Amino acid sequence: MTETPAPGDPEPSQSSGLGALLREGLARLARAPRLGRRGVWLLVGVVVVAWLSTSIYRVQPDEQGVVLRFGRWIDTAQPGLHIHLPYPIDTVLFPKVTQINQIQLGNLPAPGDPNSGRDRQMLTGDENIVEADCAVFWKIRDAGEFLFRVNAPEAAVKIAAEGALRDVISHTPIQAAMSDKRKQISDETKALLQSLLDSEHAGIEITEVQLLRVEPPLAVIDAFNDVQRARADQERSRNEAQAYANDILPRARGDAERIRQDAEAYKTQVVNLAQGEADAFLSLYATYQNAKEVTAWRLYLDSVDEMLKKATKVILDTSGKGVSSVVPYMPVSEARGRPAAPPNLAPPAILPSAASPTPAPAPTSGAVR
């Protein structure tokens, strides 16, 4: 602990002026002619009252009173009226605690001098080098700690602020430090700087940290700008590709969903048709099992009927005993074109026999197209 107050502007105690007045009064009393006993006691009473009055002091609203006892700090008084031991036992200092002080870190680079600002160069989180400047605003929070625990307070604040700023920049990428993270860097630097000062009981309160400039060194600023332009082009191309993907992918997904739904519909249709045909076949098979000859003859007639629907010739049965004797007949229009050969029609695979109790169907005459 330093016993001598640090350089500053604290006002001296009013008791020192009263002490000087007391000494002057004693000196005049020594030079004065002899007084009576009553006068002496009166004079002594006045001196005692004047001496005791030095124990009363007043602290203004923008001050704190630092009470010293034989030069040693013993207490810190808040604004208002207070008392202490009379002078010269106790004295009081009155530093201004509401005054805002400013410290500038770094200087603006000199044009044409690549070495200017080199002491402000800092390493970023992505291993780039930048030059950073900031302004620190502070005030006295505890006058006693400020006067007796810190030697050269302004230098201490400046060194601590530079260390805090370097620490925060070292965890921040260069692009963020130069663009959208400036406010965050200022806030983190303020918090770190305040914690450093509190750990040393400096009695200082940091009110604000303003980040003034974060730029690459002048020697490489042109190359850095080229890199930033290339990154901007890369980001633009990435955004265009993302926009194209956002446009094509939904349409592709829609087409895929439509194809899937069409396939599901086709599948359902084919399965239903196959199921219907299978059910029809099973029903026909059950009928055939109950009446084989009738069912076979009906199937034969259905097949011949389907075939004759597509025929262009008329077939006549003149014997009335089946199809053993057929006489072809062709229209005149076809006969003019080419001679027609009689078709070779075979009897059906299953025909009712002559002895069958089922009567043969009557012969048909006419044309079926």
C-alpha positions in Angstrom: 0.0 0.0 0.0 1.3 3.4 -1.0 1.1 6.0 1.8 1.5 9.0 -0.5 -1.6 10.0 -2.6 -1.2 9.5 -6.3 -1.1 12.6 -8.5 -4.5 14.0 -9.1 -6.8 16.9 -8.3 -8.1 16.2 -4.8 -8.8 19.4 -2.9 -6.9 19.7 0.4 -8.8 19.7 3.7 -10.2 22.9 5.0 -8.6 22.1 8.5 -5.2 22.9 7.1 -6.3 26.5 6.6 -7.7 26.7 10.1 -4.5 25.3 11.4 -2.5 28.0 9.7 -4.9 30.6 11.2 -4.4 29.0 14.7 -0.7 29.2 14.4 -0.9 32.8 13.2 -3.1 33.6 16.2 -0.7 32.0 18.7 2.2 34.0 17.1 0.3 37.3 17.6 -0.6 36.3 21.1 3.1 35.8 21.8 3.8 39.3 20.5 0.9 41.0 22.3 1.3 42.8 25.7 0.3 41.0 28.9 -3.4 40.3 29.3 -5.3 39.6 32.4 -6.1 36.0 33.6 -9.7 36.3 32.3 -8.5 37.5 28.9 -6.1 34.7 28.7 -8.7 32.1 29.5 -11.0 33.7 26.9 -8.4 33.6 24.3 -7.6 30.0 25.1 -11.3 29.1 24.8 -11.5 30.7 21.4 -8.4 28.8 20.3 -9.8 25.5 21.6 -13.1 26.2 19.8 -11.3 27.0 16.6 -9.2 23.9 16.9 -12.3 21.7 17.5 -14.0 23.2 14.6 -11.4 21.7 12.3 -13.0 18.3 13.0 -16.1 19.3 11.0 -16.0 18.9 7.3 -18.5 18.7 4.4 -18.3 16.5 1.3 -19.9 17.9 -1.8 -22.3 15.8 -4.0 -19.7 15.3 -6.7 -16.9 14.3 -4.2 -15.9 11.6 -1.8 -14.0 12.4 1.4 -10.8 10.5 2.0 -9.9 10.7 5.7 -6.3 10.4 6.6 -4.9 9.9 10.1 -1.3 11.0 10.3 -1.2 10.5 6.5 -2.7 7.0 6.5 -6.0 6.3 4.8 -8.6 5.1 7.4 -12.0 5.9 5.9 -13.9 7.1 2.8 -16.9 9.5 3.5 -19.9 10.0 1.2 -21.4 13.4 0.4 -22.7 15.3 3.5 -21.5 16.6 6.9 -19.0 14.6 8.8 -16.6 14.9 11.7 -13.1 13.5 12.4 -10.4 14.1 14.9 -9.1 17.7 14.8 -6.2 18.8 12.8 -3.4 17.8 12.5 -4.5 14.3 13.7 -6.9 13.8 10.8 -7.0 15.4 7.4 -9.4 15.0 4.5 -8.9 14.9 0.7 -11.8 15.6 -1.7 -11.3 14.1 -5.1 -14.0 14.5 -7.8 -15.8 11.2 -8.4 -18.4 12.2 -11.0 -15.9 13.5 -13.5 -15.6 11.3 -16.6 -12.0 10.7 -17.8 -11.0 9.5 -21.3 -8.0 7.5 -22.4 -7.2 7.0 -26.1 -5.6 3.7 -27.1 -3.7 3.9 -30.4 -3.1 6.7 -32.8 -4.5 7.1 -36.3 -1.9 5.8 -38.9 0.2 8.4 -40.7 -0.4 8.5 -44.4 2.5 6.9 -46.4 4.1 5.5 -43.3 3.7 1.7 -43.2 5.2 1.4 -39.8 2.8 3.7 -38.1 0.3 2.0 -35.8 2.5 -1.1 -35.5 2.1 -1.0 -31.7 -1.6 -1.4 -32.2 -1.4 -4.6 -34.3 -3.3 -7.5 -32.9 -3.8 -11.1 -33.9 -7.4 -12.1 -34.6 -9.1 -15.5 -33.9 -8.5 -16.7 -37.5 -4.7 -15.7 -37.4 -4.9 -12.4 -39.2 -3.4 -9.1 -38.1 -5.4 -6.0 -37.6 -4.8 -2.6 -36.1 -7.4 -1.7 -33.5 -8.0 1.7 -31.7 -10.4 2.4 -28.9 -11.4 5.1 -26.4 -12.0 4.2 -22.7 -14.2 6.3 -20.5 -13.8 5.9 -16.7 -14.5 7.6 -13.4 -13.5 7.2 -9.7 -15.7 4.7 -7.9 -13.9 4.5 -4.6 -11.6 7.5 -3.9 -9.6 5.8 -1.2 -8.7 2.8 -3.3 -8.0 5.1 -6.3 -5.6 7.3 -4.3 -3.8 4.7 -2.3 -3.9 1.4 -4.1 -3.0 2.4 -7.6 0.2 4.1 -8.7 -0.4 6.2 -11.9 -4.1 5.4 -12.4 -4.3 6.6 -16.0 -1.3 4.4 -17.0 -2.8 1.4 -15.2 -6.1 1.9 -17.0 -4.4 2.2 -20.3 -2.3 -1.0 -19.9 -5.3 -3.0 -18.6 -7.5 -1.7 -21.5 -4.9 -2.7 -24.1 -4.6 -6.2 -22.6 -8.4 -6.6 -22.5 -8.8 -5.5 -26.1 -6.1 -7.8 -27.3 -7.6 -10.7 -25.5 -11.1 -10.1 -27.0 -9.7 -9.6 -30.5 -7.7 -12.8 -30.3 -11.0 -14.8 -30.0 -12.8 -12.9 -32.9 -12.4 -13.6 -36.7 -11.2 -10.6 -38.7 -14.3 -10.3 -40.8 -16.6 -10.2 -37.7 -14.3 -7.7 -36.0 -14.5 -5.3 -39.0 -18.2 -5.6 -39.5 -21.0 -6.9 -37.3 -19.2 -7.8 -34.0 -17.8 -4.3 -33.2 -20.4 -3.7 -30.5 -19.9 -7.1 -29.0 -16.1 -6.5 -28.9 -16.6 -3.2 -27.1 -18.9 -4.8 -24.5 -16.6 -7.8 -23.9 -13.6 -5.5 -23.6 -15.5 -3.3 -21.0 -16.5 -6.3 -18.9 -13.0 -7.8 -19.0 -11.3 -4.5 -18.2 -13.6 -3.9 -15.3 -12.9 -7.3 -13.9 -9.1 -6.7 -14.2 -9.4 -3.4 -12.3 -11.6 -4.8 -9.6 -9.2 -7.7 -9.0 -6.5 -5.0 -8.3 -8.9 -2.9 -6.1 -8.2 0.1 -8.3 -11.4 1.9 -7.3 -12.1 2.8 -10.9 -15.4 2.3 -12.8 -15.3 1.8 -16.6 -18.4 3.7 -18.0 -17.9 2.9 -21.7 -15.5 1.5 -24.3 -15.7 2.7 -27.9 -14.1 0.7 -30.7 -12.8 3.4 -33.1 -11.0 1.6 -35.8 -10.3 -2.0 -36.8 -8.4 -2.3 -40.1 -5.6 -4.4 -41.6 -2.1 -2.9 -41.6 -1.5 -0.4 -44.4 1.2 -2.6 -46.0 -1.3 -5.3 -46.8 -4.6 -3.4 -47.0 -4.8 -3.7 -50.8 -4.3 -7.4 -50.8 -6.8 -7.7 -48.0 -9.4 -5.8 -50.0 -8.8 -8.2 -53.0 -9.5 -11.1 -50.7 -12.6 -9.5 -49.4 -13.9 -8.9 -52.9 -13.2 -12.5 -53.8 -15.1 -13.6 -50.7 -18.0 -11.4 -51.7 -18.1 -13.0 -55.2 -18.0 -16.4 -53.6 -20.9 -15.5 -51.3 -22.9 -14.1 -54.2 -22.3 -17.3 -56.3 -23.3 -19.4 -53.3 -26.5 -17.4 -52.9 -27.3 -17.8 -56.6 -26.8 -21.5 -56.4 -28.9 -21.7 -53.3 -31.7 -19.8 -55.1 -31.5 -22.1 -58.1 -31.7 -25.1 -55.8 -34.6 -23.6 -53.9 -36.4 -23.2 -57.3 -35.6 -26.6 -58.9 -35.8 -28.9 -56.0 -39.5 -28.2 -55.1 -40.5 -28.7 -58.7 -38.5 -32.0 -58.9 -40.1 -33.2 -55.7 -43.5 -32.3 -57.1 -42.9 -34.2 -60.3 -41.6 -37.2 -58.4 -44.8 -37.1 -56.2 -47.0 -36.9 -59.3 -45.2 -39.9 -60.9 -45.6 -41.8 -57.7 -49.3 -41.1 -57.5 -49.7 -42.1 -61.2 -47.9 -45.3 -60.5 -50.1 -46.0 -57.5 -53.2 -45.4 -59.6 -52.0 -47.6 -62.4 -51.1 -50.3 -59.9 -54.5 -50.1 -58.3 -56.2 -50.3 -61.7 -54.2 -53.3 -62.9 -54.6 -55.2 -59.7 -58.4 -54.5 -59.7 -58.7 -55.6 -63.4 -56.7 -58.7 -62.7 -58.7 -59.5 -59.6 -61.9 -59.0 -61.7 -60.7 -61.3 -64.4 -59.7 -63.9 -61.9 -63.0 -63.7 -60.2 -64.8 -64.1 -63.5 -62.7 -67.1 -64.4 -63.4 -68.7 -61.1 -67.1 -68.1 -61.5 -67.0 -69.6 -65.0 -65.0 -72.5 -63.8 -67.6 -73.2 -61.1 -70.3 -73.1 -63.7 -68.3 -75.5 -66.0 -67.9 -77.9 -63.1 -71.7 -78.0 -62.7 -72.7 -78.3 -66.4 -69.7 -79.0 -68.6 -71.4 -79.6 -72.0 -73.7 -76.6 -71.8 -70.9 -74.4 -70.6 -68.6 -75.6 -73.4 -71.2 -75.1 -76.1 -72.0 -71.6 -74.7 -68.3 -70.7 -74.8 -68.1 -72.0 -78.4 -71.0 -69.9 -79.5 -69.6 -66.8 -77.8 -66.3 -67.4 -79.5 -67.9 -67.9 -82.9 -70.1 -64.8 -82.4 -67.0 -62.7 -81.6 -65.3 -64.0 -84.7 -68.2 -63.5 -87.0 -68.6 -59.9 -85.9 -65.3 -59.2 -87.7 -66.2 -61.3 -90.8 -67.0 -59.8 -94.2 -68.5 -63.0 -95.7 -71.9 -64.6 -95.4 -71.9 -68.4 -94.6 -75.1 -70.4 -95.4 -75.9 -73.9 -94.1 -78.3 -75.5 -96.6 -78.4 -79.0 -95.1 -79.6 -78.0 -91.7 -77.4 -80.7 -90.1 -74.5 -78.8 -88.9 -71.6 -77.2 -90.9 -70.5 -80.2 -92.9 -71.7 -78.5 -96.1 -71.1 -74.8 -96.5 -71.7 -72.7 -99.5 -69.6 -69.5 -99.7 -71.2 -66.3 -100.8 -69.5 -63.2 -101.5 -70.8 -59.8 -102.4 -70.8 -58.7 -106.0 -68.3 -55.9 -105.2 -65.8 -58.4 -103.9 -66.4 -60.9 -106.8 -65.6 -58.3 -109.4 -62.2 -57.7 -107.8 -60.9 -61.3 -107.3 -62.3 -64.9 -107.2 -63.1 -66.0 -103.7 -62.0 -69.4 -102.4 -64.4 -71.3 -100.1 -63.2 -71.0 -96.5 -62.0 -74.1 -94.8 -64.1 -74.2 -91.7 -63.5 -77.0 -89.2 -66.2 -78.2 -86.8 -65.8 -77.2 -83.2 -63.8 -79.2 -80.8 -66.8 -80.0 -78.7 -70.1 -80.6 -80.6 -73.3 -82.1 -79.3 -73.7 -85.7 -80.7 -76.8 -86.8 -82.7 -77.8 -89.1 -79.8 -77.5 -86.2 -77.3 -80.8 -85.3 -75.7 -79.9 -81.6 -76.2 -81.5 -80.5 -79.5 -79.1 -78.9 -82.0 -79.6 -75.3 -82.6 -81.6 -74.3 -85.7 -79.5 -73.2 -88.7 -79.2 -69.6 -89.3 -79.5 -67.8 -92.6 -78.6 -64.3 -93.2 -75.5 -62.2 -93.1 -73.4 -61.5 -90.0 -70.9 -58.7 -90.3 
